[in-house]
Amino acid sequence: MKKLIALLLFAVPAFSQGTVKLVKARPVTSSAREQLTGQLFPSKLLPLGFEAGGRLMKLHAGKGDTVKEGMVVARLDPEIIDAQVAQAEAGVAAAEAAATLAMDVAGRNEKLRAEGSVSDVQAKNVLTQGKQAEAGLAAAKAQLAQARAGRKRHDLKTTISGTVIEAPDNVGGMIGPGMPVFIIQQVDTLILKTTISESSRALVKPGMKLRVESVGSGASTDDATVKVVIPSADPATRRIPIEVSVPNQDGRFVSMTLAKASMPLGEAKKAFAIPSSALGTTGGEHVLVQQGAGAYKRVGVTVLERNPKEVTVVPEEPLDQVVDYPQAVQTATKPGPT
């Protein structure tokens, strides 16, 4: 009992009132929070390659460039495919002439058959030739369409707007069909992928606001929102994956880096903000409050939120001022054996 009393209320003979720094406990409204860590991914990622093979002739975008949806970023040498298109166009022209002639002949033969000048067999043969000419024209048009489609595949267009992360350094090399030659990321919004405990799942809803901070740079935002809560646990950790949309129009965050999120749990409650240096941890988290000259009382607290400079706590009793660096006071007044 004597030890307990000595811990709760004690004098500080080695410290005068002037050498103990008191700081104001600022009233705030806050809630308990869960600290999460995850990786920032681009909202869209596009590995981009040619559907056709050929020699790379032109580059219209390079690493670090911003591109718009539908923009041509590179071209293959079109010399061979242009020749194929020209050949197919000539084939269509020839087929059109042949079909026109054949149908004209079929029409005249039909009149002669009606007059009895040609037999039914001859008229049918001429009509069949006309239809074959029309079929040949359709085939020629199909070949032209195929050649023109192949020509379009020599122009590589992006289907998203974003930033070029990977691109060829120079032209002249041979490119195979389907080989990714560009990587484009949309980074004006990033996606933080992380996990929450199963017990927290009921408290997390799409649209919930979160604070997200970069682990490396310290850049932060309070406008991040929960995008989706995956209805299946990660088989390795048994935690629930979530995705958080992080606005990044000003580029303060960097894709593929680590970030941490502070997620509120439950209703907001009255609390106090104090410097991180005013929180004691020995024997449980607590603060020291002054009671008269040279006397201090230990008050237990529950930490709702913490950052390098400040912590938000719910104390067991109301606070006004607390001792900064309580460890020094406790060390100087540590009771001896009784």
C-alpha positions as CSV (number, residue, x, y, z in Angstrom):
1,M,0.0,0.0,0.0
2,K,2.9,2.4,0.8
3,K,4.4,1.8,-2.6
4,L,1.1,2.4,-4.4
5,I,0.6,5.7,-2.5
6,A,4.2,6.7,-3.3
7,L,3.6,6.1,-7.0
8,L,0.3,8.1,-7.1
9,L,1.3,11.1,-5.1
10,F,4.9,12.1,-4.3
11,A,7.1,15.1,-3.6
12,V,10.0,16.1,-5.8
13,P,12.8,17.3,-3.5
14,A,15.4,17.3,-6.3
15,F,13.2,19.6,-8.6
16,S,11.9,23.0,-7.9
17,Q,8.6,24.1,-9.5
18,G,10.6,26.3,-11.9
19,T,12.6,23.3,-13.3
20,V,9.5,21.1,-14.1
21,K,7.9,22.1,-17.4
22,L,4.1,22.1,-17.5
23,V,2.3,22.0,-20.8
24,K,-1.4,22.7,-21.6
25,A,-3.6,19.7,-22.4
26,R,-5.7,20.8,-25.3
27,P,-9.3,19.6,-25.4
28,V,-10.2,17.8,-28.7
29,T,-12.8,15.4,-30.1
30,S,-11.4,12.2,-31.4
31,S,-11.9,8.5,-31.7
32,A,-9.9,5.3,-31.3
33,R,-7.8,4.6,-34.4
34,E,-6.2,1.6,-36.0
35,Q,-2.8,2.2,-37.7
36,L,-2.4,0.5,-41.0
37,T,0.5,0.1,-43.4
38,G,0.4,-0.8,-47.0
39,Q,1.8,0.0,-50.5
40,L,0.6,2.8,-52.8
41,F,-0.3,1.5,-56.3
42,P,-1.4,3.5,-59.4
43,S,-5.1,3.7,-59.9
44,K,-4.5,2.3,-63.5
45,L,-1.5,0.5,-64.9
46,L,-1.2,-0.3,-68.6
47,P,1.5,-2.5,-70.1
48,L,1.3,-1.4,-73.8
49,G,2.6,-3.2,-76.8
50,F,2.1,-3.5,-80.6
51,E,-0.3,-6.1,-81.9
52,A,1.9,-6.5,-85.0
53,G,5.6,-7.0,-85.3
54,G,8.1,-4.7,-87.1
55,R,10.9,-2.2,-86.8
56,L,10.3,0.7,-84.4
57,M,10.4,3.9,-86.5
58,K,9.1,6.8,-84.3
59,L,8.7,7.5,-80.6
60,H,6.2,10.2,-79.6
61,A,6.5,9.8,-75.8
62,G,9.3,8.9,-73.4
63,K,9.9,8.1,-69.8
64,G,8.3,10.7,-67.5
65,D,6.0,12.2,-70.2
66,T,2.3,12.7,-69.6
67,V,0.1,11.2,-72.2
68,K,-3.6,11.5,-73.0
69,E,-6.0,8.7,-73.8
70,G,-6.0,7.9,-77.5
71,M,-2.6,9.5,-78.1
72,V,-0.1,7.7,-80.5
73,V,3.0,7.0,-78.5
74,A,5.0,5.1,-81.1
75,R,5.0,3.8,-84.7
76,L,6.4,0.9,-86.6
77,D,7.9,1.2,-90.0
78,P,4.8,1.0,-92.3
79,E,6.6,0.5,-95.6
80,I,5.5,-3.1,-96.2
81,I,2.0,-2.8,-94.8
82,D,1.4,0.4,-96.9
83,A,2.3,-1.6,-100.0
84,Q,-0.1,-4.3,-98.9
85,V,-2.9,-1.7,-98.5
86,A,-2.1,-0.3,-101.9
87,Q,-2.3,-3.7,-103.4
88,A,-5.6,-4.4,-101.7
89,E,-7.0,-1.1,-102.9
90,A,-6.0,-2.1,-106.5
91,G,-7.6,-5.5,-106.0
92,V,-10.9,-3.8,-105.0
93,A,-10.8,-1.5,-108.0
94,A,-10.3,-4.5,-110.3
95,A,-13.0,-6.5,-108.6
96,E,-15.4,-3.6,-108.9
97,A,-14.8,-3.3,-112.6
98,A,-15.2,-7.0,-113.1
99,A,-18.4,-7.1,-111.1
100,T,-19.9,-4.1,-113.0
101,L,-19.1,-5.7,-116.3
102,A,-20.4,-9.1,-115.3
103,M,-23.7,-7.7,-114.0
104,D,-24.2,-5.6,-117.1
105,V,-23.7,-8.7,-119.3
106,A,-26.2,-10.6,-117.0
107,G,-28.7,-7.9,-117.5
108,R,-28.5,-7.9,-121.2
109,N,-28.7,-11.7,-121.4
110,E,-31.8,-11.6,-119.3
111,K,-33.5,-9.4,-121.9
112,L,-32.3,-11.7,-124.7
113,R,-33.6,-14.7,-122.9
114,A,-37.0,-13.0,-122.6
115,E,-37.0,-12.4,-126.3
116,G,-35.9,-16.0,-126.9
117,S,-32.5,-15.1,-128.4
118,V,-30.5,-17.1,-125.8
119,S,-31.3,-20.3,-123.9
120,D,-32.2,-20.5,-120.3
121,V,-28.9,-22.4,-119.6
122,Q,-26.8,-19.6,-121.2
123,A,-28.7,-16.9,-119.3
124,K,-28.2,-18.8,-116.0
125,N,-24.5,-19.2,-116.7
126,V,-24.1,-15.5,-117.3
127,L,-26.0,-14.7,-114.1
128,T,-23.8,-17.1,-112.1
129,Q,-20.7,-15.3,-113.5
130,G,-22.1,-12.0,-112.3
131,K,-22.7,-13.3,-108.8
132,Q,-19.2,-14.8,-108.7
133,A,-17.9,-11.3,-109.7
134,E,-19.8,-9.8,-106.8
135,A,-18.4,-12.4,-104.4
136,G,-14.9,-11.6,-105.7
137,L,-15.6,-7.9,-105.0
138,A,-16.6,-8.7,-101.4
139,A,-13.5,-10.8,-100.9
140,A,-11.3,-8.0,-102.3
141,K,-13.0,-5.5,-99.9
142,A,-12.4,-7.9,-97.0
143,Q,-8.7,-8.1,-97.9
144,L,-8.5,-4.3,-98.0
145,A,-10.2,-4.0,-94.6
146,Q,-7.7,-6.5,-93.2
147,A,-4.7,-4.6,-94.7
148,R,-6.0,-1.3,-93.3
149,A,-6.5,-2.9,-89.9
150,G,-2.9,-4.1,-90.0
151,R,-1.8,-0.6,-90.9
152,K,-3.6,0.7,-87.8
153,R,-1.7,-1.8,-85.6
154,H,1.5,-0.1,-86.6
155,D,0.4,3.0,-84.6
156,L,0.5,2.3,-80.8
157,K,-2.2,4.3,-78.9
158,T,-2.6,4.5,-75.2
159,T,-6.1,3.7,-73.8
160,I,-5.6,5.6,-70.6
161,S,-4.2,9.0,-69.6
162,G,-1.2,8.9,-67.3
163,T,2.6,9.0,-66.9
164,V,5.0,6.9,-69.0
165,I,7.1,4.8,-66.6
166,E,8.9,2.6,-69.1
167,A,9.6,3.3,-72.8
168,P,12.2,2.4,-75.4
169,D,15.3,4.5,-75.3
170,N,15.7,4.7,-79.1
171,V,14.2,3.6,-82.4
172,G,15.4,1.1,-85.0
173,G,15.0,-2.1,-83.0
174,M,12.7,-5.0,-84.0
175,I,9.5,-5.3,-81.9
176,G,7.6,-8.5,-81.6
177,P,3.8,-8.7,-81.5
178,G,2.4,-8.6,-77.9
179,M,5.7,-7.5,-76.4
180,P,5.1,-4.7,-73.8
181,V,7.3,-1.7,-74.8
182,F,5.6,1.0,-72.7
183,I,4.3,1.0,-69.1
184,I,1.8,3.8,-68.3
185,Q,0.6,4.6,-64.9
186,Q,-2.3,6.8,-63.8
187,V,-1.0,8.5,-60.7
188,D,-3.3,11.4,-60.1
189,T,-5.1,9.0,-57.8
190,L,-3.3,6.2,-56.0
191,I,-4.6,3.1,-54.4
192,L,-3.4,2.1,-50.9
193,K,-3.7,-1.6,-50.5
194,T,-3.7,-2.8,-46.9
195,T,-5.5,-5.0,-44.5
196,I,-7.7,-4.6,-41.3
197,S,-8.5,-7.0,-38.5
198,E,-11.7,-9.0,-38.8
199,S,-13.1,-7.3,-35.7
200,S,-12.8,-3.9,-37.4
201,R,-14.5,-4.9,-40.6
202,A,-18.0,-4.0,-39.4
203,L,-16.7,-0.4,-38.7
204,V,-15.2,0.1,-42.1
205,K,-17.5,1.2,-45.0
206,P,-16.7,2.4,-48.6
207,G,-16.5,6.2,-48.6
208,M,-15.1,6.4,-45.1
209,K,-12.5,9.2,-44.7
210,L,-8.9,8.2,-43.7
211,R,-5.7,10.1,-43.0
212,V,-2.8,8.7,-45.2
213,E,0.8,9.5,-44.7
214,S,3.9,8.5,-46.8
215,V,6.4,6.5,-44.7
216,G,9.3,7.9,-46.6
217,S,8.6,11.5,-47.3
218,G,6.0,12.3,-44.6
219,A,3.5,13.7,-47.2
220,S,0.0,13.3,-45.9
221,T,-3.7,13.9,-46.8
222,D,-6.9,13.8,-44.8
223,D,-9.1,13.3,-47.9
224,A,-8.3,9.6,-48.6
225,T,-11.4,7.4,-48.8
226,V,-12.1,3.7,-48.5
227,K,-12.8,2.4,-52.0
228,V,-13.6,-1.2,-51.3
229,V,-13.6,-3.8,-48.5
230,I,-12.8,-7.2,-49.9
231,P,-15.3,-9.8,-48.5
232,S,-12.6,-12.5,-48.2
233,A,-9.7,-12.8,-45.8
234,D,-6.1,-13.0,-46.9
235,P,-5.2,-16.7,-46.5
236,A,-1.8,-16.0,-45.0
237,T,-2.6,-13.3,-42.4
238,R,-6.4,-13.9,-41.9
239,R,-6.9,-10.2,-42.2
240,I,-9.4,-8.4,-44.5
241,P,-7.9,-6.6,-47.5
242,I,-9.1,-3.1,-48.2
243,E,-8.3,-0.5,-50.9
244,V,-8.1,3.2,-50.2
245,S,-8.3,5.9,-52.8
246,V,-5.6,8.6,-52.2
247,P,-5.9,11.9,-54.1
248,N,-2.6,12.8,-55.7
249,Q,-3.2,15.6,-58.2
250,D,-0.3,17.6,-56.9
251,G,2.1,14.6,-57.0
252,R,2.9,14.6,-53.3
253,F,2.8,10.8,-53.1
254,V,5.0,8.4,-55.1
255,S,3.5,5.3,-56.7
256,M,4.8,1.9,-55.4
257,T,6.0,3.3,-52.0
258,L,4.9,2.5,-48.5
259,A,2.3,4.5,-46.7
260,K,0.4,4.3,-43.4
261,A,-3.3,5.1,-42.8
262,S,-5.0,6.1,-39.6
263,M,-8.5,4.6,-39.5
264,P,-11.1,5.8,-36.9
265,L,-12.9,3.1,-34.9
266,G,-16.2,3.9,-33.3
267,E,-17.8,7.2,-32.3
268,A,-15.8,10.3,-31.6
269,K,-15.4,11.2,-27.9
270,K,-13.9,14.1,-25.9
271,A,-10.2,13.8,-25.4
272,F,-7.0,15.8,-24.9
273,A,-4.1,16.5,-27.2
274,I,-0.7,16.6,-25.5
275,P,2.9,16.6,-26.7
276,S,4.3,13.1,-27.3
277,S,7.0,13.9,-24.8
278,A,4.4,14.3,-22.0
279,L,3.2,10.7,-22.3
280,G,4.7,8.3,-19.7
281,T,4.8,4.6,-20.5
282,T,6.5,2.9,-17.4
283,G,3.9,0.8,-15.7
284,G,1.2,1.7,-18.3
285,E,0.5,4.8,-20.3
286,H,-0.1,7.8,-18.1
287,V,0.6,11.5,-17.6
288,L,1.7,13.5,-14.5
289,V,-0.3,16.4,-13.1
290,Q,0.9,18.8,-10.5
291,Q,-0.8,19.0,-7.1
292,G,0.6,21.8,-5.1
293,A,4.3,22.8,-4.8
294,G,6.5,19.8,-5.6
295,A,3.7,17.2,-5.5
296,Y,2.5,15.2,-8.6
297,K,-0.2,12.7,-9.4
298,R,-0.1,10.0,-12.0
299,V,-3.3,9.8,-14.2
300,G,-3.8,6.8,-16.5
301,V,-4.7,7.5,-20.1
302,T,-5.9,5.7,-23.2
303,V,-4.2,6.7,-26.4
304,L,-6.5,7.2,-29.3
305,E,-4.1,8.6,-31.8
306,R,-0.4,9.3,-31.9
307,N,2.1,11.0,-34.2
308,P,5.7,12.1,-33.8
309,K,4.8,15.4,-32.2
310,E,1.5,14.9,-30.5
311,V,-0.8,12.2,-28.9
312,T,-4.5,12.3,-28.3
313,V,-5.5,10.6,-25.1
314,V,-8.6,10.0,-23.0
315,P,-7.6,10.4,-19.3
316,E,-9.2,8.8,-16.3
317,E,-10.0,12.3,-15.0
318,P,-10.1,15.8,-16.7
319,L,-6.7,17.5,-17.4
320,D,-5.5,21.0,-17.5
321,Q,-1.8,21.0,-17.5
322,V,0.6,18.0,-17.5
323,V,4.3,17.5,-16.9
324,D,6.5,17.4,-20.0
325,Y,9.1,14.6,-19.9
326,P,7.5,12.8,-16.9
327,Q,10.3,10.2,-17.0
328,A,12.7,12.7,-15.6
329,V,10.5,13.5,-12.7
330,Q,9.7,9.9,-11.9
331,T,13.4,9.0,-12.0
332,A,14.3,11.8,-9.6
333,T,11.5,10.7,-7.2
334,K,11.6,7.0,-7.5
335,P,10.8,5.7,-4.1
336,G,13.3,3.5,-2.3
337,P,12.7,0.2,-0.7
338,T,10.3,0.2,2.3
